[in-house]
Amino acid sequence: MLAPDSGVLFGTAYSGGYRNNGTIFELTPPVSSGAAWTFAVLHYFPQPANQLDAPGGGLALGRGQVLYGVTYGGGTYYYGTVFALQL
């Protein structure tokens, strides 16, 4: 997902991170042409009991710089959850 004003890319990884349960990351464009993009992990999905597990699909950027998404697991019956991450 591309942030409209900054050119920053936000994404999810199904695996990787703490306990291999996925991450939310950002890629910031370089300030000068030909330089490298900057990678940063914004959130690890730790999978405590009945919590978030493995992000699924893309993200949506809402008002107030909040990222919204879903997970494959977690929740009351482990069918997944909806999450919000304040940037």
Secondary structure as UniProt FT lines:
FT   TURN            4..6
FT   STRAND          9..13
FT   HELIX           18..20
FT   STRAND          23..28
FT   TURN            33..34
FT   STRAND          38..44
FT   TURN            49..50
FT   STRAND          53..62
FT   TURN            63..65
FT   STRAND          66..73
FT   TURN            76..77
FT   STRAND          82..86
//
